[in-house]
Amino acid sequence: MRILIAPTAFKGTFSPAELAEAILSGVNSFSEQSHLDVYIDSLPLADGGDGTIEALSLSSGVMKNRLLVRGQDGEPRTAYWLKLGDELVVELASACGIAALRELRPMAADTRGLGELMRHLLETEKFSGFVIALGGSASTDGGAGALHELGVRFFDAAGDNVVPAGGGSLKRIARLDLSRAESLLSGKRLRIACDVNNPLLGGDGAAYVFAPQKGADPEQVKELDSALAHFADCLEFASGRKVRSLAGAGAAGGTAFGFSAAFGAEIISGFEWMSGILNLEKRLESCDLLITGEGRIDESSLQGKVVGSLRNLCLAKSKQIIYLAGALALSPAFKAEANEHFVNAASPGAIAGLADIAAAVSSSLKCLYSKS
């Protein structure tokens, strides 16, 4: 049996690397008990969210780098980045992500840490462009905090400087000046790697879909959506780019919109970008079975995220797949497809630790092998 181990993070709990080790332990236990030879290819994955830099570093062998920045709550955070070819990959989740917050701050959390990291690299490194891994954000500020750190100037109706301080501050902005930031980023290619297709505004937008996960109550959600709409009016007028309805513009509390509107950044699939770098399809073709997992597998997992993208690849290539999940919330139609075709869902109620993951993997492999 040839197995590809390709998990993504259990957000805020286990990293892709930790999960890969636990899955490997479960595979080894199964191999010893069944006396079956198992060949393993380990490939921790991410799609722009938590663990992207770690997964890239482990899977590609490129060393990750660190920089202390101002986090989403004003406290120091360790932001990660690495160099792939002549591009730099930076990660929002480590610079200003939700996992490190002690207390959710839906109106005040911002993205300044990401901008601080990028400004430092622009001043110290030689490279052709950025890939900005967006995911796991704590804020709904449209990327305004990051843009400010990169030199975008914000003014209120009286012409005074405004320092964006989270989504709750965006309505104070009346005008933007992009000239200094455009000069700083001149000649640099910007790509945004994310795992969602949401636009900036409305019922499917950044505030209504994601702000509740960041602590916003219904009234705050409405306020944030209105603030993002106002910010979009100001930024699109300043740049001449109308991008609020782009698929993915709502990623990371609208940070994808901010970079796309201000600098023309291209929004790309984080999974497709990373799988191309790591030659995922060829590695999958060499295997009989893929084991992946996510903290919560629900319908959103099937919309551009790692688990859904791997599912589609396995269907196309007629490969078996085992899912691991701390929680499952799937529609009856998907459950029927899973049971009928190719899925063993290893979700033993609640996964409390890495040992539970190893045990679930060993148990699922026994079940799968007994049927084959």
C-alpha positions in Angstrom: 0.0 0.0 0.0 1.3 3.5 -1.0 0.0 6.3 1.1 0.2 10.1 0.7 -0.2 11.9 4.0 -1.4 15.5 3.3 -3.2 17.2 6.2 -3.9 20.8 6.8 -4.1 22.6 10.2 -6.7 22.0 12.8 -6.9 25.8 13.3 -5.6 26.9 16.7 -4.9 23.4 17.8 -2.6 21.3 15.6 -0.3 22.4 12.8 0.0 20.5 9.5 3.4 19.1 10.6 2.0 17.9 14.0 -0.9 16.2 12.2 1.4 14.6 9.6 3.5 13.1 12.5 0.3 11.8 14.2 -1.0 10.3 11.0 2.4 8.6 10.3 2.2 7.1 13.8 -1.2 5.6 13.0 0.0 4.3 9.7 3.0 2.6 11.3 0.8 1.0 13.9 -1.5 -0.4 11.2 1.5 -1.6 9.3 3.0 -3.4 12.3 -0.3 -5.1 13.2 -1.3 -6.1 9.7 2.2 -7.1 8.5 1.5 -5.1 5.4 4.3 -3.2 3.7 3.4 0.5 3.5 5.2 3.2 1.6 4.6 6.7 2.8 5.0 10.2 1.2 4.4 13.0 3.8 3.2 16.3 2.4 1.8 18.8 5.0 -0.4 21.3 3.2 -2.0 24.7 3.6 -4.0 27.0 1.3 -2.9 30.4 2.5 -4.1 30.1 6.1 -2.5 28.9 9.3 0.6 26.9 8.8 1.2 27.9 5.2 4.9 28.9 5.8 5.5 25.9 8.0 4.0 23.5 5.5 6.0 25.1 2.6 9.2 25.0 4.6 8.8 21.3 5.6 7.7 20.2 2.2 10.1 22.2 0.1 13.1 22.2 2.3 13.3 26.0 2.3 14.2 27.6 5.6 11.5 29.9 7.2 12.5 33.2 8.6 11.1 35.3 11.5 10.4 38.9 12.3 8.8 40.5 15.4 5.9 42.7 14.4 3.0 44.5 16.0 0.2 42.0 16.3 -3.5 42.4 15.9 -3.9 43.4 19.6 -0.8 45.6 19.7 1.3 42.9 21.3 4.5 41.6 19.6 4.0 38.7 17.3 6.5 36.4 15.4 5.7 36.7 11.7 7.0 34.1 9.3 8.3 34.4 5.7 10.4 32.5 3.3 11.9 32.9 -0.2 10.9 30.7 -3.1 12.9 31.4 -6.2 12.8 35.2 -6.5 9.5 35.6 -4.7 8.9 36.2 -1.0 6.0 34.4 0.7 4.5 36.2 3.8 1.8 34.9 6.1 -1.0 37.0 7.6 -1.9 34.3 10.1 1.4 34.5 12.0 1.6 38.3 11.8 -1.9 39.2 12.8 -4.0 36.0 12.9 -6.9 35.0 15.2 -5.2 32.0 16.8 -2.9 34.1 18.9 -5.6 36.4 20.3 -6.4 36.0 24.0 -9.6 38.0 23.5 -11.5 38.5 20.2 -11.6 42.2 19.1 -14.0 42.3 16.1 -14.1 46.1 15.7 -10.5 46.9 16.7 -8.3 44.1 15.4 -6.2 45.1 12.4 -3.6 44.0 9.8 -0.8 46.3 10.6 1.6 43.5 11.4 1.4 42.1 7.9 2.2 45.5 6.5 5.1 45.9 8.9 6.6 42.6 7.8 6.2 43.5 4.1 7.7 47.0 4.6 10.7 45.5 6.4 11.3 43.0 3.6 11.0 45.8 0.9 13.7 47.7 2.7 16.1 44.8 3.3 15.7 42.1 0.7 16.1 41.8 -3.1 13.2 40.0 -4.8 10.7 40.2 -7.6 7.4 40.1 -5.7 5.2 38.8 -2.9 2.9 35.9 -2.5 0.7 37.0 0.5 -0.8 34.0 2.2 -4.2 35.2 3.5 -6.2 33.2 6.0 -6.8 32.8 9.7 -7.3 36.6 10.2 -8.6 38.2 13.3 -9.8 41.5 11.7 -12.3 42.9 9.3 -10.4 46.1 8.3 -10.2 45.6 4.5 -6.4 45.4 4.8 -6.3 49.1 5.8 -3.8 48.5 8.6 -1.4 46.8 6.3 -1.8 49.5 3.6 -1.0 52.1 6.2 2.2 50.4 7.2 3.2 50.3 3.5 2.8 54.0 3.1 -0.9 54.6 2.1 -2.0 57.8 3.7 -5.6 58.2 5.1 -7.4 61.4 5.7 -10.7 62.3 7.4 -13.2 64.9 6.1 -11.2 67.7 7.8 -8.0 66.7 6.0 -6.4 65.3 9.1 -4.3 62.1 9.1 -6.2 58.9 10.1 -4.4 55.8 11.4 -6.8 52.9 10.7 -7.4 50.9 13.9 -9.6 48.0 12.8 -12.9 47.8 10.9 -14.6 50.1 13.3 -12.4 53.0 12.2 -13.0 52.8 8.4 -15.9 55.2 8.3 -13.6 58.0 9.5 -11.7 57.8 6.2 -12.7 60.3 3.5 -9.7 60.3 1.2 -6.6 58.2 0.5 -3.2 59.0 -1.1 -1.5 55.9 -2.6 1.6 57.6 -4.1 4.2 56.7 -1.4 3.0 53.1 -1.2 3.0 52.8 -5.0 6.6 54.1 -5.1 7.7 51.6 -2.4 6.1 48.7 -4.3 7.1 49.8 -7.8 8.1 46.9 -10.0 7.0 44.2 -7.4 4.5 41.6 -8.4 1.8 40.9 -5.8 -0.2 37.7 -5.6 -2.8 36.8 -2.9 -3.1 33.1 -2.0 -6.4 32.4 -0.3 -8.9 29.7 0.2 -12.3 31.5 -0.2 -14.3 32.9 -3.1 -16.3 35.5 -1.2 -16.7 39.0 -2.5 -16.1 42.0 -0.2 -19.7 43.0 0.6 -23.2 41.7 1.3 -24.6 38.4 2.6 -21.7 36.4 1.1 -19.1 39.0 2.0 -16.3 39.4 4.5 -18.4 40.8 7.4 -21.5 38.7 7.2 -19.7 35.4 6.6 -16.5 35.7 8.6 -16.9 38.5 11.2 -19.1 36.4 13.5 -16.2 33.9 13.8 -14.1 36.8 15.0 -16.5 37.8 17.7 -18.9 40.2 16.0 -22.5 40.3 17.1 -25.3 40.9 14.5 -25.2 44.7 14.9 -21.4 44.8 14.6 -21.6 42.7 11.5 -23.9 45.3 9.9 -21.6 48.1 11.0 -18.6 46.3 9.6 -20.2 45.6 6.2 -21.2 49.3 6.0 -17.7 50.4 7.0 -16.2 48.1 4.3 -18.6 49.6 1.7 -17.5 53.1 2.6 -13.8 52.1 2.6 -14.3 50.5 -0.9 -15.8 53.7 -2.2 -12.8 55.7 -1.0 -10.1 53.2 -2.1 -11.6 52.4 -5.5 -11.9 56.1 -6.2 -8.3 56.7 -5.3 -7.0 53.8 -7.4 -9.5 53.6 -10.2 -9.8 49.8 -9.7 -13.3 48.4 -9.2 -12.6 45.1 -7.5 -15.0 44.7 -4.6 -17.0 42.0 -6.4 -14.0 39.8 -7.3 -14.1 36.2 -6.1 -11.9 36.1 -3.1 -12.0 39.9 -2.4 -13.6 39.2 1.0 -10.7 37.0 2.1 -9.1 37.8 5.5 -11.7 40.4 6.4 -11.4 42.1 3.0 -7.5 42.3 3.0 -7.5 40.7 -0.4 -9.7 43.6 -1.6 -7.4 46.2 -0.1 -4.3 44.9 -1.8 -6.1 44.2 -5.1 -7.7 47.7 -5.2 -4.6 49.6 -4.0 -1.9 47.8 -6.0 -3.6 45.5 -8.5 -2.7 42.3 -6.6 -3.8 39.1 -8.3 -6.1 36.8 -6.2 -5.1 33.2 -6.7 -6.1 29.8 -5.3 -3.8 29.1 -2.3 -4.3 25.3 -2.8 -3.5 25.4 -6.6 -0.5 27.6 -6.0 0.9 25.4 -3.2 0.1 22.1 -4.9 1.9 23.3 -8.0 5.1 24.2 -6.1 5.0 20.8 -4.3 4.1 18.7 -7.4 1.1 17.3 -5.6 -0.7 15.7 -8.6 2.3 13.7 -9.6 2.8 12.5 -6.0 -0.9 11.6 -5.7 -0.7 9.5 -8.9 2.1 7.4 -7.3 -0.2 6.5 -4.3 -3.1 4.2 -3.7 -4.6 6.2 -0.8 -4.5 9.8 0.5 -5.1 10.7 4.2 -6.0 14.3 4.9 -7.9 16.3 7.5 -9.2 19.6 8.8 -10.4 20.7 12.2 -14.0 21.0 11.0 -15.2 19.5 7.7 -18.4 21.2 6.5 -19.8 22.5 3.2 -17.3 25.3 3.2 -14.5 22.8 3.2 -15.6 21.8 -0.4 -15.3 25.4 -1.7 -11.6 25.9 -2.5 -10.1 24.7 0.7 -7.5 21.9 1.0 -9.9 19.1 1.9 -12.4 19.9 -0.9 -9.6 20.3 -3.5 -8.0 17.0 -2.5 -11.4 15.3 -2.7 -11.8 16.6 -6.3 -8.4 15.3 -7.3 -9.0 11.9 -5.7 -12.4 11.6 -7.6 -10.7 12.5 -10.9 -7.9 10.0 -10.3 -10.0 7.3 -8.7 -8.0 7.3 -5.5 -9.1 6.3 -2.1 -9.2 9.0 0.6 -9.5 9.1 4.4 -10.7 12.2 6.1 -9.8 13.2 9.6 -11.9 15.8 11.4 -12.4 17.2 14.9 -16.0 17.8 13.8 -18.1 16.8 10.8 -21.1 18.9 9.6 -21.9 17.5 6.1 -25.1 17.5 4.1 -26.9 14.1 3.6 -26.0 14.2 -0.1 -22.3 14.4 0.6 -22.5 11.7 3.3 -24.2 9.4 0.8 -21.5 10.0 -1.8 -18.8 9.5 0.8 -20.2 6.2 2.0 -21.0 4.9 -1.5 -17.7 5.7 -3.2 -14.4 6.3 -1.6 -14.4 7.9 1.9 -13.8 6.5 5.3 -14.5 9.4 7.6 -12.4 8.9 10.7 -14.0 11.2 13.2 -14.3 9.5 16.6 -16.7 12.0 18.2 -14.2 14.5 19.4 -10.5 14.3 18.7 -8.9 15.5 22.0 -5.2 15.0 21.1 -2.7 13.7 18.6 -2.9 10.2 20.0 -6.6 10.1 19.0 -5.7 11.0 15.5 -3.1 8.2 15.3 -5.7 5.7 16.7 -8.4 6.9 14.2 -6.0 6.5 11.3 -5.0 2.9 12.3 -8.7 2.0 12.8 -9.7 3.4 9.5 -6.9 1.6 7.6 -7.9 -1.7 9.2 -11.5 -1.1 8.1 -10.5 -0.1 4.6 -8.0 -3.0 4.2 -10.6 -5.6 5.4 -12.9 -4.5 2.6 -10.3 -4.7 -0.1 
